[in-house]
Amino acid sequence: MGSIEVQGSISVLVEPSSEVEEMPEMKYYIVYANWNPEIQGRAEDIKKAMEKWTKVIEEAGCKVKFWGSALGVPENALCVIKGSPDDYLKLLPAEAPYTNTRTHVVIKF
């Protein structure tokens, strides 16, 4: 499995194959981040913030598959989003309940 830098902190994980005949489909965006300081460490505030953020994500045409805390990475927040690249890019200017994101893109061949 390889990693290709696409834009800033967005990476695409790909499995090399000599049999690929068409463009792969981007399926999921795995976002690692840090909770914003005003909600950091407060479970109820994080839950409320994520309920609001989920609505913003859905309005952009994407869907939250799950969210929570990440293990084994320096970031303390994790959000997995399903959607098209165009819909996902609509989220970039929006104000999320987390910051300093690092995103992996899961693609399907």
Secondary structure, 3 states (H helix, E strand, C coil): CEEEEEECCEEEEECCCCCCCCCCEEEEEEEEEEECCCCCCCHHHHHHHHHHHHHHHHHCCCEEEEEECCCCCCCCEEEEEECCHHHHHCCCCCCCCEEEEEEEEEEEC
